[in-house]
Amino acid sequence: MHSLTEVCLNSIQNSRLAPLFLDAMLKSVVVLAAAAGVCLCWRRASAATRHLIWFLAVAGLPMLP
């Protein structure tokens, strides 16, 4: 029996959606890395500010593709 991950990976590899998933993944990595960089620079900022940065980064991910 195949795991759900294997089934998903096989279906993505065999479809025309693979470039879309790769593009979305790369954009997500860039957005999250930027949020991490901002939070790293603002280490002394309040926790609420850092949480807002992470929230905005994660909330913006569905809007990328």
PQR file with spaces between the fields and no chain letter, atoms N, CA, C, O and H, PARSE charges and radii, in Angstrom:
ATOM       1  N    MET     1       0.836   -1.165    0.000 -0.4000 1.5000
ATOM       2  CA   MET     1       0.000    0.000    0.000 -0.0000 2.0000
ATOM       3  C    MET     1       0.889    1.239    0.000  0.5500 1.7000
ATOM       4  O    MET     1       1.859    1.320    0.755 -0.5500 1.4000
ATOM       5  N    HIS     2       0.554    2.192   -0.843 -0.4000 1.5000
ATOM       6  CA   HIS     2       1.346    3.403   -0.962 -0.0000 2.0000
ATOM       7  C    HIS     2       0.870    4.443    0.042  0.5500 1.7000
ATOM       8  O    HIS     2      -0.313    4.549    0.366 -0.5500 1.4000
ATOM       9  H    HIS     2      -0.234    2.126   -1.456  0.4000 1.0000
ATOM      10  N    SER     3       1.841    5.196    0.513 -0.4000 1.5000
ATOM      11  CA   SER     3       1.466    6.271    1.422 -0.0000 2.0000
ATOM      12  C    SER     3       0.877    7.430    0.623  0.5500 1.7000
ATOM      13  O    SER     3       1.048    7.521   -0.593 -0.5500 1.4000
ATOM      14  H    SER     3       2.802    5.110    0.250  0.4000 1.0000
ATOM      15  N    LEU     4       0.197    8.291    1.320 -0.4000 1.5000
ATOM      16  CA   LEU     4      -0.434    9.444    0.676 -0.0000 2.0000
ATOM      17  C    LEU     4       0.610   10.346    0.026  0.5500 1.7000
ATOM      18  O    LEU     4       0.362   10.924   -1.033 -0.5500 1.4000
ATOM      19  H    LEU     4       0.058    8.217    2.308  0.4000 1.0000
ATOM      20  N    THR     5       1.770   10.466    0.653 -0.4000 1.5000
ATOM      21  CA   THR     5       2.829   11.301    0.095 -0.0000 2.0000
ATOM      22  C    THR     5       3.318   10.761   -1.231  0.5500 1.7000
ATOM      23  O    THR     5       3.521   11.525   -2.175 -0.5500 1.4000
ATOM      24  H    THR     5       1.971    9.996    1.513  0.4000 1.0000
ATOM      25  N    GLU     6       3.508    9.461   -1.315 -0.4000 1.5000
ATOM      26  CA   GLU     6       3.964    8.859   -2.569 -0.0000 2.0000
ATOM      27  C    GLU     6       2.932    9.049   -3.675  0.5500 1.7000
ATOM      28  O    GLU     6       3.289    9.349   -4.814 -0.5500 1.4000
ATOM      29  H    GLU     6       3.342    8.841   -0.549  0.4000 1.0000
ATOM      30  N    VAL     7       1.677    8.880   -3.351 -0.4000 1.5000
ATOM      31  CA   VAL     7       0.617    9.045   -4.344 -0.0000 2.0000
ATOM      32  C    VAL     7       0.585   10.491   -4.843  0.5500 1.7000
ATOM      33  O    VAL     7       0.465   10.736   -6.043 -0.5500 1.4000
ATOM      34  H    VAL     7       1.387    8.637   -2.426  0.4000 1.0000
ATOM      35  N    CYS     8       0.692   11.442   -3.918 -0.4000 1.5000
ATOM      36  CA   CYS     8       0.682   12.858   -4.310 -0.0000 2.0000
ATOM      37  C    CYS     8       1.893   13.202   -5.163  0.5500 1.7000
ATOM      38  O    CYS     8       1.765   13.899   -6.170 -0.5500 1.4000
ATOM      39  H    CYS     8       0.789   11.243   -2.943  0.4000 1.0000
ATOM      40  N    LEU     9       3.064   12.720   -4.770 -0.4000 1.5000
ATOM      41  CA   LEU     9       4.271   13.021   -5.545 -0.0000 2.0000
ATOM      42  C    LEU     9       4.206   12.410   -6.932  0.5500 1.7000
ATOM      43  O    LEU     9       4.613   13.046   -7.903 -0.5500 1.4000
ATOM      44  H    LEU     9       3.168   12.154   -3.952  0.4000 1.0000
ATOM      45  N    ASN    10       3.705   11.192   -7.044 -0.4000 1.5000
ATOM      46  CA   ASN    10       3.589   10.558   -8.358 -0.0000 2.0000
ATOM      47  C    ASN    10       2.586   11.296   -9.242  0.5500 1.7000
ATOM      48  O    ASN    10       2.816   11.449  -10.442 -0.5500 1.4000
ATOM      49  H    ASN    10       3.374   10.675   -6.254  0.4000 1.0000
ATOM      50  N    SER    11       1.494   11.749   -8.672 -0.4000 1.5000
ATOM      51  CA   SER    11       0.507   12.456   -9.484 -0.0000 2.0000
ATOM      52  C    SER    11       1.023   13.827   -9.911  0.5500 1.7000
ATOM      53  O    SER    11       0.707   14.292  -11.006 -0.5500 1.4000
ATOM      54  H    SER    11       1.307   11.625   -7.697  0.4000 1.0000
ATOM      55  N    ILE    12       1.806   14.474   -9.065 -0.4000 1.5000
ATOM      56  CA   ILE    12       2.373   15.773   -9.434 -0.0000 2.0000
ATOM      57  C    ILE    12       3.425   15.606  -10.525  0.5500 1.7000
ATOM      58  O    ILE    12       3.492   16.412  -11.453 -0.5500 1.4000
ATOM      59  H    ILE    12       2.062   14.097   -8.175  0.4000 1.0000
ATOM      60  N    GLN    13       4.241   14.569  -10.416 -0.4000 1.5000
ATOM      61  CA   GLN    13       5.292   14.345  -11.402 -0.0000 2.0000
ATOM      62  C    GLN    13       4.714   14.000  -12.766  0.5500 1.7000
ATOM      63  O    GLN    13       5.312   14.323  -13.792 -0.5500 1.4000
ATOM      64  H    GLN    13       4.186   13.914   -9.662  0.4000 1.0000
ATOM      65  N    ASN    14       3.575   13.356  -12.789 -0.4000 1.5000
ATOM      66  CA   ASN    14       2.985   12.921  -14.047 -0.0000 2.0000
ATOM      67  C    ASN    14       1.961   13.901  -14.601  0.5500 1.7000
ATOM      68  O    ASN    14       1.243   13.567  -15.543 -0.5500 1.4000
ATOM      69  H    ASN    14       3.088   13.093  -11.956  0.4000 1.0000
ATOM      70  N    SER    15       1.880   15.084  -14.046 -0.4000 1.5000
ATOM      71  CA   SER    15       0.864   16.024  -14.512 -0.0000 2.0000
ATOM      72  C    SER    15       1.513   17.279  -15.085  0.5500 1.7000
ATOM      73  O    SER    15       2.724   17.484  -14.998 -0.5500 1.4000
ATOM      74  H    SER    15       2.463   15.355  -13.280  0.4000 1.0000
ATOM      75  N    ARG    16       0.672   18.093  -15.661 -0.4000 1.5000
ATOM      76  CA   ARG    16       1.149   19.365  -16.195 -0.0000 2.0000
ATOM      77  C    ARG    16       1.194   20.434  -15.116  0.5500 1.7000
ATOM      78  O    ARG    16       1.592   21.568  -15.384 -0.5500 1.4000
ATOM      79  H    ARG    16      -0.312   17.927  -15.731  0.4000 1.0000
ATOM      80  N    LEU    17       0.795   20.090  -13.913 -0.4000 1.5000
ATOM      81  CA   LEU    17       0.786   21.060  -12.821 -0.0000 2.0000
ATOM      82  C    LEU    17       2.126   21.149  -12.098  0.5500 1.7000
ATOM      83  O    LEU    17       2.299   21.994  -11.220 -0.5500 1.4000
ATOM      84  H    LEU    17       0.471   19.169  -13.696  0.4000 1.0000
ATOM      85  N    ALA    18       3.058   20.301  -12.452 -0.4000 1.5000
ATOM      86  CA   ALA    18       4.350   20.290  -11.769 -0.0000 2.0000
ATOM      87  C    ALA    18       5.049   21.650  -11.825  0.5500 1.7000
ATOM      88  O    ALA    18       5.562   22.098  -10.799 -0.5500 1.4000
ATOM      89  H    ALA    18       2.918   19.614  -13.166  0.4000 1.0000
ATOM      90  N    PRO    19       5.093   22.329  -12.982 -0.5600 1.5000
ATOM      91  CA   PRO    19       5.736   23.655  -12.981  0.2800 2.0000
ATOM      92  C    PRO    19       5.021   24.669  -12.081  0.5500 1.7000
ATOM      93  O    PRO    19       5.666   25.526  -11.477 -0.5500 1.4000
ATOM      94  N    LEU    20       3.715   24.574  -11.994 -0.4000 1.5000
ATOM      95  CA   LEU    20       2.964   25.480  -11.125 -0.0000 2.0000
ATOM      96  C    LEU    20       3.318   25.242   -9.659  0.5500 1.7000
ATOM      97  O    LEU    20       3.522   26.194   -8.905 -0.5500 1.4000
ATOM      98  H    LEU    20       3.191   23.878  -12.485  0.4000 1.0000
ATOM      99  N    PHE    21       3.391   23.971   -9.256 -0.4000 1.5000
ATOM     100  CA   PHE    21       3.751   23.657   -7.873 -0.0000 2.0000
ATOM     101  C    PHE    21       5.181   24.087   -7.565  0.5500 1.7000
ATOM     102  O    PHE    21       5.455   24.597   -6.479 -0.5500 1.4000
ATOM     103  H    PHE    21       3.225   23.199   -9.869  0.4000 1.0000
ATOM     104  N    LEU    22       6.086   23.887   -8.506 -0.4000 1.5000
ATOM     105  CA   LEU    22       7.476   24.285   -8.298 -0.0000 2.0000
ATOM     106  C    LEU    22       7.581   25.796   -8.175  0.5500 1.7000
ATOM     107  O    LEU    22       8.311   26.303   -7.323 -0.5500 1.4000
ATOM     108  H    LEU    22       5.863   23.473   -9.389  0.4000 1.0000
ATOM     109  N    ASP    23       6.863   26.512   -9.014 -0.4000 1.5000
ATOM     110  CA   ASP    23       6.867   27.971   -8.962 -0.0000 2.0000
ATOM     111  C    ASP    23       6.314   28.470   -7.629  0.5500 1.7000
ATOM     112  O    ASP    23       6.897   29.360   -7.008 -0.5500 1.4000
ATOM     113  H    ASP    23       6.270   26.101   -9.706  0.4000 1.0000
ATOM     114  N    ALA    24       5.209   27.909   -7.194 -0.4000 1.5000
ATOM     115  CA   ALA    24       4.610   28.316   -5.920 -0.0000 2.0000
ATOM     116  C    ALA    24       5.534   27.983   -4.747  0.5500 1.7000
ATOM     117  O    ALA    24       5.622   28.748   -3.787 -0.5500 1.4000
ATOM     118  H    ALA    24       4.735   27.187   -7.698  0.4000 1.0000
ATOM     119  N    MET    25       6.215   26.855   -4.825 -0.4000 1.5000
ATOM     120  CA   MET    25       7.124   26.473   -3.754 -0.0000 2.0000
ATOM     121  C    MET    25       8.300   27.444   -3.666  0.5500 1.7000
ATOM     122  O    MET    25       8.688   27.854   -2.572 -0.5500 1.4000
ATOM     123  H    MET    25       6.144   26.234   -5.605  0.4000 1.0000
ATOM     124  N    LEU    26       8.861   27.806   -4.804 -0.4000 1.5000
ATOM     125  CA   LEU    26       9.991   28.732   -4.801 -0.0000 2.0000
ATOM     126  C    LEU    26       9.578   30.117   -4.301  0.5500 1.7000
ATOM     127  O    LEU    26      10.314   30.748   -3.542 -0.5500 1.4000
ATOM     128  H    LEU    26       8.546   27.473   -5.692  0.4000 1.0000
ATOM     129  N    LYS    27       8.415   30.586   -4.719 -0.4000 1.5000
ATOM     130  CA   LYS    27       7.927   31.873   -4.235 -0.0000 2.0000
ATOM     131  C    LYS    27       7.672   31.835   -2.733  0.5500 1.7000
ATOM     132  O    LYS    27       7.946   32.805   -2.027 -0.5500 1.4000
ATOM     133  H    LYS    27       7.818   30.073   -5.335  0.4000 1.0000
ATOM     134  N    SER    28       7.152   30.722   -2.252 -0.4000 1.5000
ATOM     135  CA   SER    28       6.891   30.581   -0.817 -0.0000 2.0000
ATOM     136  C    SER    28       8.182   30.623   -0.022  0.5500 1.7000
ATOM     137  O    SER    28       8.251   31.255    1.032 -0.5500 1.4000
ATOM     138  H    SER    28       6.929   29.934   -2.826  0.4000 1.0000
ATOM     139  N    VAL    29       9.197   29.953   -0.525 -0.4000 1.5000
ATOM     140  CA   VAL    29      10.492   29.953    0.160 -0.0000 2.0000
ATOM     141  C    VAL    29      11.053   31.375    0.219  0.5500 1.7000
ATOM     142  O    VAL    29      11.606   31.780    1.242 -0.5500 1.4000
ATOM     143  H    VAL    29       9.141   29.439   -1.381  0.4000 1.0000
ATOM     144  N    VAL    30      10.915   32.124   -0.860 -0.4000 1.5000
ATOM     145  CA   VAL    30      11.426   33.498   -0.884 -0.0000 2.0000
ATOM     146  C    VAL    30      10.673   34.372    0.122  0.5500 1.7000
ATOM     147  O    VAL    30      11.290   35.143    0.857 -0.5500 1.4000
ATOM     148  H    VAL    30      10.466   31.795   -1.690  0.4000 1.0000
ATOM     149  N    VAL    31       9.356   34.256    0.157 -0.4000 1.5000
ATOM     150  CA   VAL    31       8.562   35.074    1.082 -0.0000 2.0000
ATOM     151  C    VAL    31       8.890   34.716    2.526  0.5500 1.7000
ATOM     152  O    VAL    31       9.065   35.608    3.355 -0.5500 1.4000
ATOM     153  H    VAL    31       8.855   33.629   -0.440  0.4000 1.0000
ATOM     154  N    LEU    32       8.974   33.431    2.837 -0.4000 1.5000
ATOM     155  CA   LEU    32       9.272   33.027    4.214 -0.0000 2.0000
ATOM     156  C    LEU    32      10.703   33.362    4.612  0.5500 1.7000
ATOM     157  O    LEU    32      10.963   33.693    5.768 -0.5500 1.4000
ATOM     158  H    LEU    32       8.832   32.706    2.163  0.4000 1.0000
ATOM     159  N    ALA    33      11.630   33.279    3.667 -0.4000 1.5000
ATOM     160  CA   ALA    33      13.018   33.668    3.960 -0.0000 2.0000
ATOM     161  C    ALA    33      13.102   35.173    4.220  0.5500 1.7000
ATOM     162  O    ALA    33      13.855   35.613    5.088 -0.5500 1.4000
ATOM     163  H    ALA    33      11.419   33.011    2.727  0.4000 1.0000
ATOM     164  N    ALA    34      12.332   35.957    3.470 -0.4000 1.5000
ATOM     165  CA   ALA    34      12.311   37.402    3.708 -0.0000 2.0000
ATOM     166  C    ALA    34      11.742   37.712    5.090  0.5500 1.7000
ATOM     167  O    ALA    34      12.260   38.574    5.800 -0.5500 1.4000
ATOM     168  H    ALA    34      11.720   35.599    2.764  0.4000 1.0000
ATOM     169  N    ALA    35      10.682   37.013    5.468 -0.4000 1.5000
ATOM     170  CA   ALA    35      10.105   37.224    6.802 -0.0000 2.0000
ATOM     171  C    ALA    35      11.109   36.823    7.886  0.5500 1.7000
ATOM     172  O    ALA    35      11.226   37.499    8.908 -0.5500 1.4000
ATOM     173  H    ALA    35      10.261   36.313    4.892  0.4000 1.0000
ATOM     174  N    ALA    36      11.815   35.748    7.666 -0.4000 1.5000
ATOM     175  CA   ALA    36      12.822   35.324    8.642 -0.0000 2.0000
ATOM     176  C    ALA    36      13.939   36.352    8.737  0.5500 1.7000
ATOM     177  O    ALA    36      14.433   36.638    9.827 -0.5500 1.4000
ATOM     178  H    ALA    36      11.720   35.199    6.836  0.4000 1.0000
ATOM     179  N    GLY    37      14.338   36.908    7.597 -0.4000 1.5000
ATOM     180  CA   GLY    37      15.379   37.933    7.612 -0.0000 2.0000
ATOM     181  C    GLY    37      14.951   39.184    8.351  0.5500 1.7000
ATOM     182  O    GLY    37      15.732   39.761    9.107 -0.5500 1.4000
ATOM     183  H    GLY    37      13.937   36.675    6.711  0.4000 1.0000
ATOM     184  N    VAL    38      13.713   39.608    8.136 -0.4000 1.5000
ATOM     185  CA   VAL    38      13.198   40.784    8.841 -0.0000 2.0000
ATOM     186  C    VAL    38      13.136   40.510   10.342  0.5500 1.7000
ATOM     187  O    VAL    38      13.526   41.352   11.150 -0.5500 1.4000
ATOM     188  H    VAL    38      13.078   39.140    7.521  0.4000 1.0000
ATOM     189  N    CYS    39      12.651   39.342   10.705 -0.4000 1.5000
ATOM     190  CA   CYS    39      12.572   38.999   12.132 -0.0000 2.0000
ATOM     191  C    CYS    39      13.961   38.877   12.754  0.5500 1.7000
ATOM     192  O    CYS    39      14.157   39.206   13.924 -0.5500 1.4000
ATOM     193  H    CYS    39      12.334   38.657   10.048  0.4000 1.0000
ATOM     194  N    LEU    40      14.903   38.410   11.978 -0.4000 1.5000
ATOM     195  CA   LEU    40      16.274   38.309   12.483 -0.0000 2.0000
ATOM     196  C    LEU    40      16.871   39.695   12.705  0.5500 1.7000
ATOM     197  O    LEU    40      17.581   39.924   13.684 -0.5500 1.4000
ATOM     198  H    LEU    40      14.743   38.143   11.028  0.4000 1.0000
ATOM     199  N    CYS    41      16.580   40.608   11.796 -0.4000 1.5000
ATOM     200  CA   CYS    41      17.073   41.983   11.956 -0.0000 2.0000
ATOM     201  C    CYS    41      16.375   42.696   13.101  0.5500 1.7000
ATOM     202  O    CYS    41      16.976   43.542   13.762 -0.5500 1.4000
ATOM     203  H    CYS    41      16.003   40.422   11.000  0.4000 1.0000
ATOM     204  N    TRP    42      15.121   42.368   13.340 -0.4000 1.5000
ATOM     205  CA   TRP    42      14.341   43.013   14.391 -0.0000 2.0000
ATOM     206  C    TRP    42      14.215   42.111   15.617  0.5500 1.7000
ATOM     207  O    TRP    42      13.123   41.948   16.162 -0.5500 1.4000
ATOM     208  H    TRP    42      14.632   41.681   12.803  0.4000 1.0000
ATOM     209  N    ARG    43      15.314   41.536   16.044 -0.4000 1.5000
ATOM     210  CA   ARG    43      15.285   40.634   17.203 -0.0000 2.0000
ATOM     211  C    ARG    43      14.795   41.337   18.460  0.5500 1.7000
ATOM     212  O    ARG    43      14.166   40.716   19.317 -0.5500 1.4000
ATOM     213  H    ARG    43      16.202   41.668   15.602  0.4000 1.0000
ATOM     214  N    ARG    44      15.079   42.621   18.574 -0.4000 1.5000
ATOM     215  CA   ARG    44      14.708   43.346   19.785 -0.0000 2.0000
ATOM     216  C    ARG    44      13.315   43.949   19.701  0.5500 1.7000
ATOM     217  O    ARG    44      12.868   44.610   20.638 -0.5500 1.4000
ATOM     218  H    ARG    44      15.590   43.125   17.878  0.4000 1.0000
ATOM     219  N    ALA    45      12.628   43.729   18.594 -0.4000 1.5000
ATOM     220  CA   ALA    45      11.250   44.225   18.464 -0.0000 2.0000
ATOM     221  C    ALA    45      10.334   43.395   19.368  0.5500 1.7000
ATOM     222  O    ALA    45      10.699   42.317   19.838 -0.5500 1.4000
ATOM     223  H    ALA    45      12.991   43.191   17.833  0.4000 1.0000
ATOM     224  N    SER    46       9.171   43.915   19.586 -0.4000 1.5000
ATOM     225  CA   SER    46       8.236   43.191   20.457 -0.0000 2.0000
ATOM     226  C    SER    46       7.787   41.894   19.784  0.5500 1.7000
ATOM     227  O    SER    46       7.846   41.743   18.564 -0.5500 1.4000
ATOM     228  H    SER    46       8.874   44.790   19.204  0.4000 1.0000
ATOM     229  N    ALA    47       7.349   40.990   20.606 -0.4000 1.5000
ATOM     230  CA   ALA    47       6.874   39.705   20.082 -0.0000 2.0000
ATOM     231  C    ALA    47       5.659   39.899   19.185  0.5500 1.7000
ATOM     232  O    ALA    47       5.483   39.171   18.208 -0.5500 1.4000
ATOM     233  H    ALA    47       7.301   41.112   21.598  0.4000 1.0000
ATOM     234  N    ALA    48       4.827   40.872   19.511 -0.4000 1.5000
ATOM     235  CA   ALA    48       3.646   41.136   18.690 -0.0000 2.0000
ATOM     236  C    ALA    48       4.047   41.572   17.277  0.5500 1.7000
ATOM     237  O    ALA    48       3.404   41.188   16.300 -0.5500 1.4000
ATOM     238  H    ALA    48       4.970   41.464   20.304  0.4000 1.0000
ATOM     239  N    THR    49       5.096   42.363   17.174 -0.4000 1.5000
ATOM     240  CA   THR    49       5.567   42.811   15.863 -0.0000 2.0000
ATOM     241  C    THR    49       6.109   41.637   15.057  0.5500 1.7000
ATOM     242  O    THR    49       5.821   41.500   13.868 -0.5500 1.4000
ATOM     243  H    THR    49       5.619   42.675   17.968  0.4000 1.0000
ATOM     244  N    ARG    50       6.892   40.799   15.712 -0.4000 1.5000
ATOM     245  CA   ARG    50       7.442   39.628   15.014 -0.0000 2.0000
ATOM     246  C    ARG    50       6.346   38.653   14.612  0.5500 1.7000
ATOM     247  O    ARG    50       6.412   38.053   13.539 -0.5500 1.4000
ATOM     248  H    ARG    50       7.126   40.910   16.678  0.4000 1.0000
ATOM     249  N    HIS    51       5.345   38.491   15.457 -0.4000 1.5000
ATOM     250  CA   HIS    51       4.217   37.635   15.104 -0.0000 2.0000
ATOM     251  C    HIS    51       3.435   38.205   13.930  0.5500 1.7000
ATOM     252  O    HIS    51       2.965   37.457   13.072 -0.5500 1.4000
ATOM     253  H    HIS    51       5.291   38.979   16.329  0.4000 1.0000
ATOM     254  N    LEU    52       3.296   39.513   13.887 -0.4000 1.5000
ATOM     255  CA   LEU    52       2.609   40.161   12.769 -0.0000 2.0000
ATOM     256  C    LEU    52       3.362   39.925   11.465  0.5500 1.7000
ATOM     257  O    LEU    52       2.747   39.684   10.427 -0.5500 1.4000
ATOM     258  H    LEU    52       3.678   40.120   14.583  0.4000 1.0000
ATOM     259  N    ILE    53       4.679   39.994   11.514 -0.4000 1.5000
ATOM     260  CA   ILE    53       5.481   39.735   10.309 -0.0000 2.0000
ATOM     261  C    ILE    53       5.253   38.310    9.816  0.5500 1.7000
ATOM     262  O    ILE    53       5.034   38.090    8.625 -0.5500 1.4000
ATOM     263  H    ILE    53       5.178   40.190   12.357  0.4000 1.0000
ATOM     264  N    TRP    54       5.305   37.345   10.728 -0.4000 1.5000
ATOM     265  CA   TRP    54       5.096   35.952   10.323 -0.0000 2.0000
ATOM     266  C    TRP    54       3.672   35.720    9.846  0.5500 1.7000
ATOM     267  O    TRP    54       3.443   34.982    8.888 -0.5500 1.4000
ATOM     268  H    TRP    54       5.483   37.524   11.695  0.4000 1.0000
ATOM     269  N    PHE    55       2.715   36.353   10.518 -0.4000 1.5000
ATOM     270  CA   PHE    55       1.321   36.208   10.099 -0.0000 2.0000
ATOM     271  C    PHE    55       1.120   36.727    8.688  0.5500 1.7000
ATOM     272  O    PHE    55       0.489   36.062    7.867 -0.5500 1.4000
ATOM     273  H    PHE    55       2.901   36.953   11.296  0.4000 1.0000
ATOM     274  N    LEU    56       1.647   37.905    8.397 -0.4000 1.5000
ATOM     275  CA   LEU    56       1.495   38.484    7.070 -0.0000 2.0000
ATOM     276  C    LEU    56       2.188   37.636    6.010  0.5500 1.7000
ATOM     277  O    LEU    56       1.687   37.507    4.893 -0.5500 1.4000
ATOM     278  H    LEU    56       2.160   38.445    9.064  0.4000 1.0000
ATOM     279  N    ALA    57       3.334   37.059    6.353 -0.4000 1.5000
ATOM     280  CA   ALA    57       4.046   36.210    5.398 -0.0000 2.0000
ATOM     281  C    ALA    57       3.244   34.939    5.098  0.5500 1.7000
ATOM     282  O    ALA    57       3.090   34.558    3.938 -0.5500 1.4000
ATOM     283  H    ALA    57       3.740   37.163    7.260  0.4000 1.0000
ATOM     284  N    VAL    58       2.742   34.295    6.132 -0.4000 1.5000
ATOM     285  CA   VAL    58       1.983   33.051    5.929 -0.0000 2.0000
ATOM     286  C    VAL    58       0.621   33.339    5.293  0.5500 1.7000
ATOM     287  O    VAL    58       0.150   32.566    4.458 -0.5500 1.4000
ATOM     288  H    VAL    58       2.867   34.605    7.074  0.4000 1.0000
ATOM     289  N    ALA    59      -0.009   34.442    5.684 -0.4000 1.5000
ATOM     290  CA   ALA    59      -1.304   34.785    5.106 -0.0000 2.0000
ATOM     291  C    ALA    59      -1.173   35.164    3.627  0.5500 1.7000
ATOM     292  O    ALA    59      -2.123   35.009    2.860 -0.5500 1.4000
ATOM     293  H    ALA    59       0.373   35.070    6.362  0.4000 1.0000
ATOM     294  N    GLY    60      -0.015   35.655    3.233 -0.4000 1.5000
ATOM     295  CA   GLY    60       0.202   36.033    1.850 -0.0000 2.0000
ATOM     296  C    GLY    60       0.537   34.879    0.936  0.5500 1.7000
ATOM     297  O    GLY    60       0.485   35.036   -0.284 -0.5500 1.4000
ATOM     298  H    GLY    60       0.757   35.781    3.856  0.4000 1.0000
ATOM     299  N    LEU    61       0.878   33.732    1.474 -0.4000 1.5000
ATOM     300  CA   LEU    61       1.278   32.593    0.650 -0.0000 2.0000
ATOM     301  C    LEU    61       0.188   32.118   -0.314  0.5500 1.7000
ATOM     302  O    LEU    61       0.512   31.819   -1.463 -0.5500 1.4000
ATOM     303  H    LEU    61       0.921   33.605    2.465  0.4000 1.0000
ATOM     304  N    PRO    62      -1.073   32.033    0.083 -0.5600 1.5000
ATOM     305  CA   PRO    62      -2.087   31.599   -0.886  0.2800 2.0000
ATOM     306  C    PRO    62      -2.297   32.565   -2.049  0.5500 1.7000
ATOM     307  O    PRO    62      -2.874   32.191   -3.070 -0.5500 1.4000
ATOM     308  N    MET    63      -1.840   33.787   -1.901 -0.4000 1.5000
ATOM     309  CA   MET    63      -2.025   34.774   -2.960 -0.0000 2.0000
ATOM     310  C    MET    63      -0.901   34.765   -3.986  0.5500 1.7000
ATOM     311  O    MET    63      -0.964   35.506   -4.967 -0.5500 1.4000
ATOM     312  H    MET    63      -1.372   34.091   -1.071  0.4000 1.0000
ATOM     313  N    LEU    64       0.119   33.950   -3.786 -0.4000 1.5000
ATOM     314  CA   LEU    64       1.266   33.957   -4.684 -0.0000 2.0000
ATOM     315  C    LEU    64       0.982   33.413   -6.086  0.5500 1.7000
ATOM     316  O    LEU    64       1.315   34.089   -7.060 -0.5500 1.4000
ATOM     317  H    LEU    64       0.170   33.348   -2.989  0.4000 1.0000
ATOM     318  N    PRO    65       0.389   32.236   -6.239 -0.5600 1.5000
ATOM     319  CA   PRO    65       0.230   31.732   -7.606  0.2800 2.0000
ATOM     320  C    PRO    65      -0.777   32.564   -8.358  0.5500 1.7000
ATOM     321  O    PRO    65      -1.048   32.296   -9.529 -0.5500 1.4000
